[in-house]
Amino acid sequence: MSLAQTYLLLGFAIVAEVIATTALKASDGFTRLWPSVIVVVGYGIAFVLLSLTLRVLPTGIVYAVWSGAGVVLITAVSWIWYRQALDLPALAGLGLIVAGVVVINLFSKSVSH
């Protein structure tokens, strides 16, 4: 699997995780059927795809990208979908997370380019 394909799988894994996490809130503690089904299926897809990326990339790098991008995306979804407010410190923190993921991917020798 090429590096580009690996990152594409990681991107799909992150999107599946964000969908599952969004549905987790809507599941209301797993008391609503369809959001609960989306949670289970979404996390299942996310972890299968995540496991495939670990064949090519180091665990620490995969987890840094997975968690950083996931935090930023779920925050954006929560801001848009659930109208959750973001103050300046939250936005600054999210900016630092994005910067960290970019630095890892552009400058770390741990990632094969």
ABEGO torsion letter per residue (X at the ends): XBAAAAAAAAAAAAAAAAAAAAAAAAAGGGABAAAAAAAAAAAAAAAAAAAAAAAABBAAAAAAAAAAAAAAAAAAAAAAAAGBBBBAAAAAAAAAAAAAAAAAAAABAABBX
